[in-house]
Amino acid sequence: MYKYDFRAQSQTGNITDIPCALMLTENKLERGMDLILWRHAEAEDGGAGLPDAKRRLTPRGEKQAHDMAKWLKQRLPKKIKILVSPAVRTQQTAHALAMPFEVEPKIATGADAADLIAAADWPNHAGAVLLVGHQPALGRLAALLLSGAEADWSVKKGAIWWFSKRSREGRDQTVLRAVMNPEMVR
């Protein structure tokens, strides 16, 4: 496990804060980055005859994906980039949104928190990014964003964790906007 510093070096060599999601500049409110982590819904068990990447959603998993997609669609910003692991179960989960997405190998099974940060371009991407991925990387990234250190936090199957960046009193903050799982939206 490691700690990640969300500060960057400016061209002058000074350490500066990376632009935040919500900040006041010249009396205008600017919205920056939201990062939404969505764990794939319940999938069939793997085994000797079924490669992990080929596992499909169960009927319960399909319902979880559709329930969460319905909840998300009502709240997602219009401009959103959706990145999905190459695994079948994550693509099926994302299909429930009925929105275009990109398959991103960097967030496949075996990815770590740093891989997810790089794929999402956190916290620099202009707009929102939705990552549809796997444990333990999603839980470790959630821990890193909220506590500053990776830890083995659990993200329930089908659940989302929604983060934003903001600036308060000149300091960048990571804000947890929502944690929602399929059982909560029924």
N, C-alpha and C positions, 0 to 999 in steps of 0.2 A: 504494500500500500504506500501511497505517497501523498504529499500535499501539493496543491496546484495554486499558484499565485495568479490572480486574474488582473494583475497590473502589467503594463507594457512599458518599454523604454521609448521615449520620444526621440525625434531626430537630434535633439540637443544632448541626448544621453541621460536626461533626467527621467526618473520613474514617474509615470503618470497613470491616472486611472483610465481604464478602457471606457469608451462611451457607454452610457447606461441606457436602459430601455425607456425610462421616463425621465426627461429632464427639461428644464425651462431654459431656453436660449433666446435672447432678444425678445422676451415676453411672449414666446410661442411655445406651446407644449409639443414636444417631439416624442413620438412613440418609437422605441427601439425594439429590442428582441424579446420575443417569448420563445421558450423552449418547452415543448410538450413531449413527455416520455409516455409511450403506450406499449405495455407488455402484450405480446400476442395472447389471444384467448386460449382456452383449454384445448389441448391437442391430444391425439391418440398416443398411446405409449409406444416408445421405440423398442427395438429389439434387434436380434442378430440379423433378421431378414429385412429390416426397414432402416435405411440410413436416416440419421437425425434430421437432415435438411429436407427430407421428403415427408416428414410427419404432417398430417392434415388435421384440421380442426375437427373435433367431435361435434355431434349435433348441439350439445350444450355450449361448446365453444363458439359455434356459429351464432347462437342466440346471444351470447355474451358480446361478441363483436358487433352485432346489429344494435343491441341496446346501447353500447358505448358510442357507436357511430351516430346514432340518433341524438344522444346527449351532446356530443362534440360538434356536430353540424350546426346546432343552434348557437354555438358559442365561438367557433373558429373565426379568426380574422379572414377577410376576403383574400388577402395576399398571404399565402402559406406555402411553404416548401415541405413536401412530404417525402421522407426517406425511409425505405423499408429494407430490412434484412433480406437476403436471397432465399431464406428458408420458406417453404411452402406455407407453413402456418402463419407467418407474419404477413405474407402477401394476401392470404385469405382474410386475415384480420383487417388489413388496409382496404381491401375491396369492399368491405361493408360500408365505407364512407362514400363510395361511388364518386371519387375524385381522382384526378391524375396523381401518380406517384412515381418516384424513381427507385429502382433497386440499387442499394448501396452496399457493396461488399465489405466496406470498413466496419459495418455494424452487424456483421454475421455472428453466429454463435462463436464463442471464443474471443470476441472483442472485449476490450477493457474500457474504462471510463475515458481515458485519453483518446481512444479511437472515436468514441461518440462525440466528444468535444470537438475533435478535428472535423468530423463529418458534418456536424451542425454549424461549425464556425462560431461557436459560443465564445464570447457574447457579442461578436462583431457583426453577425448577419443582420441586414436591414429587414426587419419584419419578423415573421414567426416560422419556426421549424418544428415539425412533428416527426419524431423518430419512433418507428415501430420495430421493437427489438426484443431482447432476451434478458433473462437473469443469468448471471449475477451482475452484468454490466450496468443495467438500468438502476438497480438498487445502489450500487457503488457510486454511480454518478449522482444520484439523488443525495446520498450522504455527503459527497464532496461539495455539492452546490450549497447545501444548508449548513454544514459544519466545518468545511474547509479541509476535511480529511476523508479519504475513502473508508468505508466500513461496509460490512455485509448486511445491508438493509433489504428487507423483503418488499417486493412489488408484486401484488396479487395478480394472478392471471386475468388478463383483460382490463386491468386498471390503468388509469392515467395519473401522471403527476405533472402539473402545469407550473412552470417557473417563469418569472419575469425579472428583468434588471431594472433598477430605478436608482435615482440619486436623491439622497436626503441629507440636508445640511452639508453638502459638498462631498459626501461619501457614497460610493456605489454600494448597493445592496442587492442581494438575490432574494426575491420574494416568492414564497410558495403561494400561488393563487388558488390552487385546487388539488385535491386528491379525491379521485372518484373511482369506484369499482362497479362492476355490472350489477351486483345485488342492490346497490344504493339507488340506481336509476329506474328500477322497475316499479 
